[in-house]
Amino acid sequence: MQAPAPHIGHLYSAVIADSIKRYHELKGEASLLLTGTDEHGLKIQQAAQANKMEPLAFCDQISQRFKDLAAKANIEYTTFMRTTEARHSIALLSSVNTNCSFVIIYQKILEQKGLIYKGKHEGWYSVSDEAFYTSGQVQEAIDEKTGKSIMVSTETGQPVEWTTEENYKFKLSACQDKLNDWLTQNPDAVVPQNRMREVQSWINMGLADLSISRPRSRLTWGIPVPNDPDHTIYVWLDALVNYITATGYPWKDNATMEAGGWPADIHLVGKDIIRFHAIYWPAFLMAAELPLPKQIVAHAHWTMSKQKMSKSRGNVVDPIAAMDRFGVDTVRYYLLRDGGLSDDGDYSDEGVMVRYKKDLAGQLGNLIARSTAPALLPSGIVPQNDHELALEEDKVLRDSLLRLPDLFCDRFEKHEYGKALQAIFDVLSEANRHFTDNQPWNLVKDPARSQRLQQVLLYSMESCRIAGILLQCVMPEKADSILNRLGVHANERKLSNTTFGSGWPTTNEQREIGTSFSPVIFPKLK
């Protein structure tokens, strides 16, 4: 049996994160992207046993699958962190490396703050979620496979079992007021707002102390508790620390910390793990007197036919197969255009095809093919830019192009990715209308109207140029092809170049369109 494969939700997270990184680079800002795999815990231990593999070999297989997905989807991460790496947690499972970031932060909390103690813990435990739940957080449900009644987490739907054991506990209750103050003082610390309300509700209901270890007799695959080898560290305490491991923790000073990328501007997570990132992680950082991330963005999930994806229903989307069929950038565009933060997106192959035909091929591909057609531009020379020549019939498109960069940025920075992309394609729709209304195929027949032809073509190419620059953060390969086709220089592809008319030749310059590139950037899909 092979290790589990990444699903469409994993790809969604990666594409959002990669697009955010590329967006900031588009603005000329340095940007770091951390991704990776959390590899300890009872779930991994049991899965490795079921596959008759050693845990580390099993994790090697899983980790490679995620790396392969990232490579396929053109995810430009800065760091791929595996929590089994020595720099994060251990030199060998049998001997704790006291210089590693995890042990340092653990002992700082334990020895200096007195926020960790040993005690009895009991509750409903989910192996899949690696989490304890109270009686108020579970409910009865029917197992789809067996038809039997079981208890599941109300939050995630995963099975739970009653567990009683002695372990180490973190005084999460002592952080309740600080967490509330943090969220009150930073209203955008958790987005979208429905997730913020959810987190605040959990805190206001009262935070119980958190079990942060498991008996070594039950869980061997993990980091031993410092100075107590009979216990293994709770996977989520272990895993969350990887964020500062990747930034070079422990830092020599604030300058070193900031150079490494901490505090993070954005933690991007799925909504199912918001509790760990918006309550547990900030509490751990507060206890260790370390800066908190500036914002936690929790995206929603993907369903199919409005049903949760599951292997038993046979409605799980293979992200690799989807990219093979539709193209990498098509899937990236679809996920950001139709995916959600507050509400789940509903995936369908038909939906991907509609976006491809209507938006990518129908609007963008059609416009660039028409405006650079040899029949209209036989010389291959890009029309000269004349800012003074603007007729009344150009006003709607011109104003739209002037507004587009700021509108796109405003929506993107609010994490309204679908609306940001819609803004681009609304302008492209107007540009296609403008092209059709002005009938350049007739203008080219009349030498006396050559100046008007040049302006019509300029407006069309300018629409494609600005769209191509903005789309680099979402569709890097297709955007590159568009800008190459327009002959846009590599040093003229930043956000600062999206001002209407910038970068085009003046009366003293000439520029040829990219004649060596196929005008069919979005070919017909079957």
N, C-alpha and C positions, 0 to 999 in steps of 0.2 A: 504494500500500500504506500502511495506517495504522500509527501507532506501536503497539507491543504494549500490550495492556490489562492492568490489574492483575488478579491472580487471587485465589482464595479465601484463599490463604496471606497475601497482603498485607492483606486485610480482617481476618483473624484477628489479625495483629500489631496492627493499628490498634484493634480492639475491646478487646483485652487492655489496651493502653496507656491508652485512653480510660477504661476501667472502673477502672483503678488511680487515675487522676487524680480521677475522680468519687468514688471511695471515700475518698480523703484529704480531699476537700472535704466529704464527708458527715460526716467527723470534725471538721470545722471548721478544717482545715489548708489553708494556701495551697499550691497545686500548679501546676506548669508542665509542659506537654507539648510536646516537640519532635518533629516529624516532617518529612518532605521527600523530596527526590530527589537521589541522587548522579549527576552528569551528565557526568563526564569519562571518558576511557578508550578503549581500542581497541575494545571491544564497541560502544560508542555510535558511534564513528567509522565502523565498518564497517556498522552498521545504518543510519546516516544515508545512507551512500553507496548502500546497497541500495535505499533508499527515494527516492533522487535528491533529497535534501534537504540543506541546510546543517545542520551539527550542532546549532547553537543553536535553529534552527527545529524540528528534530526533538525536541530536549529540551523546548521549549515545549509541544509536543503531548503528550509523555509526562507532564510535570509537571501539566498541566491535567487529565489523566485521573485522576491520583492525588488532586488536589484535589476533583474531582467525586465520586470514591468516598468521600472523607472527608465531604463535605457530605451525600451520600446516607445514609451510615451514622451521621450525627449525631456525628461525631468532633470534640470541642471542643479542637483543638490551640491552644497558645499561640503557637507559631512554626512556620511552614512554611518550611524552609530549602532553598534550591536551591544546590548547590555552585558554580554558575556566577555567583552573586551577587558583586558587587564587595566587599561587606563581608567575604566569606569568602576570596576568592582573588585576583581580578584586577579591574583597571579595564577593560582591553582585553586580549585575548589576546596582542597584540603588545607590551604593556608591563606589567610586573609592578608592582602597587601595593605598595610596601614597607611600607605601614602596615596591610596586611590581616593577619588572624590567622594564616593559613597560613604566610606568608613569615616572620613573626616567630618562630613556633615552629620552623620549619625552620632558620633561621639561628642560633637559640639552641642547637640541637643541633649544627649544623655547626661554628660558629665557636667556641663556648665549651666544648664537650664533646669534640670530636674523634671523634665516634662515626659519622661518615659519611666514606666514602672511595670512590675510583673504582677499579673493577677489572672483570675479565672474569667474566661469569656465563653459565652454561649449565644447561639443565634442561628438563623437560617443562613447557610453558606452555599454560594453558587461557585462551583469549580470553573464554569465558563467565564463568569464575570470576575473571578478571583476577589469576591467581596462578601462580607457578612451583611445580612439584612435583618431589620427588626420585624416583629409580627405584623406591624402596620404596613410593611413594605412588600408583603408577599400575598399571594392569593391562590386559590385552587384553580386548576386548569386540567384539560384533557390532553394527554400525550398523543401526538399525531401518529406516532409509530405503533404504540401498543394499545391505544384506546383507553388506558387506565388513568385514573385521577392522580394528579401529582401537584405539588406546590411549586410555584414559580415566582420569580421576582416581578412585581407589578411594573417596575420601571423598564426592565429589559426583556421580560418573557422567558428568561433562562431558568431551568430547573434548580431548585434549592433543596438542601437536606439539613436537618437539625444537627448541630455540632456543638459539643462542649469540650473545652480544652483550656489548659493553662498556657498563657503566652504573654509577650510584652505588649504594653498598651501605650499609646500616645495620648496625652491630655488635650485632645481636640476641643473639649469643652472649654478649656482655658483660653482658646483663641476666638471664641464666638463673638465677643464684642469687637475685637480688632477686625475680624472679617466683615462684620456689619458696617463698621466705620469706613473700611476700605471701599466697599461697594457704594456707600452713600456719597463719599467724597469723589468717587470716580464712576459716574453714571454710565460710561461707555466701557467699563472694565470687562464686562461680559456682553457680547452681542450674539444674536439679536435679542431684542427686549424680552421676548417670551422665555428665553433661557435665563436672562437676568432675573426675572420674576421667579422662575423655578428655583434658582440657587438661593435667592433671598428667602423664599418660603421654607426651604430645607433648614436654613440657618435659624430662622425665627421659630421653627418647631422645636429647636433645641438640639445641640450636637452632642452625641454620646462619644465617649472616648473610643479611640480607634485601635483595633487589634493590628499590630504591626509585625507579628512573627507567627510562625507555625512550628509545631513540634518537629524536630529533625526526624523523628520516627515515622512521621507521615509525609514530610516534604524534605527530600534531600537535594533536589535540584534548585539551588539558590545560594545566596550569600549567607554564610553563618553569621549569627549575631555576634558582634565583637565581644570577646571575653566570655561567651557562653555558646559553645559548639553544639549544645543540645537543641538549639533553636535556629530556625532559618528565617531570614528577613522576608516580610510580606512583599510580594512582587511589585505592588504599586509604589511602595516607598522606594524600593530599588530602582524601578523603571523611571520614575519622575526625575530623579537626580541626574539622569543622563543629559538633561537640557543644559545644566551648568558644566557637566563634564566636557561637553563639546566646545564650550567657550574657554576652556583652559583653567577651570577651577581646581585648586585654590589660586586666586589671583594675587599678584604682588601688591597691586594698588588699584584705585578706581580706573586709572587710564588703561591698565592691562585688562580689567574687566570689560570696559566699554569697547576696547579694540577687539575683544573676543566675541562681542555681540550681546552682552548682557547689560541691563535687562532686555529680554526679547521684546520687540515691538508687538509681535503677534504670536500667540499660540493658536494653531489651527487644529481643531479636534472634531470628531463626530459627536453628535448630541448624546450618544449612549455613554460617553466617558466624561461628560461635563462635570459630574460630581468630583471626580478625582482631580481634575485640572482647576476647578474654580473654588474648591473648598479644601481638599487635602493638601494640594501642592502649595497654595498660598500660605496655608497654616504652617507647613514645614519650613517654608522660607522665612516667615515671620519669626518662628521659634529660633531659627539660626541667624536672625538679624541680617538677612540677605534681601536685596531688592526684589520686588515682585514684577512679573511680566506686566507690560503696559496694557495689553488687551488679550482677551480670550475669545476667539471666534468659534462658535459651535455650529457646524452645518447639519442640515437634516439628512435623511437617508434617501435611498432610491427604492421604489416599489416597482412591481410589474402588474398591470391591470388592477392597480390600487391594492395589491396584496403584498405582504412582506415576502421578500425573496427567500427561498429555502430550497435545499436539495430535494427534500421530500415532495415538494410541489413541482419540481422540475422547472422552476422559473428563475434560475440563477444565471446572470449574464457573465460570460467569459470576456473580460476586458481585452485580452490579447486577440481573441477571435473577432471582436467588434472592430478593433483597429486594423486588423488584416483585411476585413471586408470593406470598411468605409474610409480608411485612411486615418492616420494618427491625428492630424489637425482637425478633421471633421468631427471625430469623437470628442476631442478637447473642446471644440466650439460648442457642441451639443450639450455637454455636461455643464458648462458654465452658463449657457444661454437658458437651459430649461431646468437646471438643478435648483435646489432651494436651500436657504438657511433656516427660515422659520418653518416652512412646510416641506414635506417630502416631495421629491420629483418622481414622476412615473415614467419609467423607461420603456421604450419600444423601438424595435428596428425601423418601424414605419416612421416614427418620430424623427429618428436620425436622418432617414432618407428625405423627409419633407424639408428639414432644415438645410440639407445639402442642395436639394433642387431649388428651393425657394430663395434662400439667402445666399449661399456660397456660389453656386453656379448661376442661379437666376439673376441675382442682383450684382454681386461683385465680379464674378467671372464674366458675365455678359457685358458689363460696362467696360472692363479693361480690354476685352477682345474687340469690342466695337470701336472704342476710342483710339486704339493703336492699329487698327486695320490698315494694311498697305494701300487699299483703295482710297482711303481718306488722307493718309499720311505717306504718300509715295516716297518722299525724300528720307523718311525715317527721322527727321529732325523734330524735336519737341517744340511746340509753339512757343513763341516768345511771350514773356509775361508783360501785360499792359494793364497796370492797376487803374489807370484813368478811364479805361473803356469798360463801362458797366451799364448795360441797358436795363430798362425796367423789367424785361422778361428774365433777367438774370438775378434779380434781387432776392427772391425766395431762396434759391440755392446758395447764393453768395452769403447771405445772412446765416444760413444753416451751417455752412462751412466755417464761418467765423466763430460760431458758438460751440461747435462740436468738441474741440479739445477740452475746454473747461467743463462741459457737460459730462463728457466721458470720465474725466478725472474725479469729478464730484461724486458720481455714482459708484465708480470703482472703489474709491476710498471709503465709501459707506458700505462696502461689501455687497452692493447691489449689482452683481456681475451681469446678470441677465439684462438689466435695464441699461447698463453701460454699453453692452453689445447692441442692444436694440437701437440706441442713439446713433451708432455707426450706420446701421442698416436702414434706418429711417432716412438718413442723408443720402445713402446710395440709391434708395428708391426714388427720392426727389431728383437725383442726378440722372437716373435713367429716364425719368419723365422729361427732364429738361433736354436731354439728348434727342429723344423722340420728337418732341414738340418743335425743335429747331431744324430737324430734317437735314443733317449734314450731308447725306447722300445726294441731296439736291444742291446744296451750297457748293459742293466740290465741282459741279458742272458749270458754275458761273464765276469766271475769273474776277469779276467786279465785286464779288462777295467773299473773296479769299480772307479778308481780315475778320469777317464775322465767323467764317469757318474755323479760323485759328482760335478765336475766343471760345467757341462752343467746345472744341476739342480740349482746350486748356481747362475749362471748367470740369469736363469729364475726367481728365487725367488728374487734376488737382483733387477731385473727390477720391479717386483711387489711391493717390499718394498719401493723403492724410489718413485714410482708412488703413492703408498698408502699414503706416508707422504705428498707429494705435493698436493694430491687431498683432503686432510682434509679441506682445506679452501673452497672448492666448494661442495664436496660430503661427509660431515662429518660422516654420519651413515655408508655408504658403505665403506668408507676408514677405519673406525674403524673395520668393519668386516674383511677386507683384512688384516690389521695389526694384528688383533687377530688370524686370521688363520695362519699367519706366525710366531706367538709366539713373536712378537715384544713388548718389555716391554713399559709400558705407559710413562716412562721417557726417551725413545729413539725415540720420534716421533716429534722432532723439525727439523727445517731447517738444523741445524748444524749436524744432523744425516744422511743427504742425501749424504754425501761423499761416494764414491764407496767403498763397503766392510765394512763400519763402522757398529758396532752393532752386527756383526755376531760372532758366537763362534770361539774361537781360539783352538789350539790343546789341551788346558787344560780345555776346557769347552764343555758342551753339552746343546743343546736347542731343545725342542720338538715343532713341529708345533701344532697349536691349534686344537687338535683332537675333542674337544667338540663342534666345530662350523661346521655348514654345509658347505661342499665345494661348494655348489651351491649358490653363492652370487648373481648372476644375473639369476634368474629363467626365464623360457620361458613366454613371455607375449602374451596374445591373441589379 
